[in-house]
Amino acid sequence: MWQRNDRTSHIGEGSNRQDNCLGDVDQSDLFRAALDLDEAAVSIFDASSRLQYANLAFCHLYGQPVTDQHLGSTAEKLSLLLVPACGSQIAASRCLVPTELKTGEIEECTVALANGTRIGIVHHGLPTGGWCTRHVREIEQLQRVGAINELISFQSLIDQVHDYLWVKDKSSRFVFANVALAKDHGFSHPSQLVGLTDFDLHCQEAAHLFRSTECEILESGFAMLDREEKVVDATGQEKWLSSSKMPLRDASGQIIGIIGVARDITLRRRAEALGKRATELEEASRQLEAALERERQVNALQSQFVAMASHEFRTPLTIIDGAAQRLTRRRDQLDAELVSTKAEQIRSSVARMVELMESILSFGRLEAGKISIALKPCSIGDILTACCDRHHDWDRKHHVSLRLEPLPKNVAADASALEQVFTNLLSNAAKYSPHSPEIEVRAWSDAQNVYVTVRDRGIGIDEDDLPRMFERYFRARTSSGIAGTGIGLNLVKQIVELHEGTVSVASRKGHGSTFTVSLPAAASAAHPPSKAPTRNS
């Protein structure tokens, strides 16, 4: 297809002929015929950088016929014709023109053509001041050593692989690669990677990391397998690779380089990230649904609380109104026993209403974050005695036994807040043991804490309900039919925790309940109580 014109490639017009045994044959024609037989591409330029000769192999290598019109052209002008084959004018110039070359000197370089073919360029300085250049395909050099078929089959094989494959020497220079790796770095052919390092392809930080890993492999002889690495390709896109690198050994077992393989796992990483995000969103959705369900439950409990509170207030008011009407109707027949009985009912009902109002108001202040406690020295024994006495005044059906063991003289606490705690526990003990009059209150201490227990022998609590007893608005199943708001124990828990204490419950259904309050003890030593250790009320 590409054939040199018969009139081309003269070394010079008017070449001297020699009349010898060759007869009329032009000696330059003999030289031209000999050079045309050379498998290497040959070009000759004079001292003025003008083309004097190009053989057939040159025309075939660069896909351009050299005719009479090209002879005498400057190397710069001729390089423009070679741009399509070389890929750039710079590469074309390197194929034709040496950088600095003196007579008798040789200059060598390697150039990758646009089709991926790598050629070796050797410029020879001529005595006339010009130069002669030989252009040899690397593949032709391998043919001379009999390796062409092996290379073609191996290169074709690895070019079918979508993973990145490469070989580096001990200086981490690429000596072999497949087309997938070349294209990822913006090259059209793997041969264009040969001689480059990661510092030519990646940012300094990534290149130093890759080089450090390869030095470790070369030194230790151990492979690096399936390491996930982030890189940036020729388009500036971030990618994730799963890379494996292992030492390359020669026949004697000496390490001579690195073999590498990497798989693009960007899509997998994205899928994993999306899966993780989906899981997070699913979990957030579950949490939101749970929060909405809790909110629905709280709203239902609040509605229940309003109904219960209304009932709780209505009951003592009904008792007060009934007692007042009875006194009114029998005002002309009043006797001391009737007055005493009705007055007791009125006082008990008023006390219950006061207790309810205090609990509701305190609970509201706690929920709004407006309640605070004032810690002052106070006696746990005195607080418990006052609470038991007050309970006795309005509840004649139950007997409260108070047992005070050695206690600190004082603890740092808010006396009125603790009175509310113990009053609530006593009221609950009485309310949930309608047929068991005995209520036991015990207080004792150790080096760290003061403990108070309130025990009844009433209806008890189901085991499944125990963990929820201090929740807001929660009421145990055993409390069915017994009036209550579900805020008392939650209020107790919050007040005790404001004192940096704890409250717990132990109970068996049908066997009563025991509530235990633990409060930090004062630093002073324990001493016997001022009153008798047991009190019946």
PyMOL commands that set and color helices and strands:
alter all, ss='L'
color gray80, all
select helices_A, chain A and resi 27-36+56-62+75-86+89-96+138-144+148-159+179-184+190-193+198-200+204-220+266-329+331-333+336-367+380-394+415-431+463-468+477-479+488-498
alter helices_A, ss='H'
color red, helices_A
select strands_A, chain A and resi 41-45+51-54+106-112+118-125+131-137+164-169+174-177+224-232+238-249+255-264+376-378+399-404+407-408+411-413+438-445+449-456+502-507+513-520+526-527+534-536
alter strands_A, ss='S'
color yellow, strands_A
deselect
rebuild
show_as cartoon
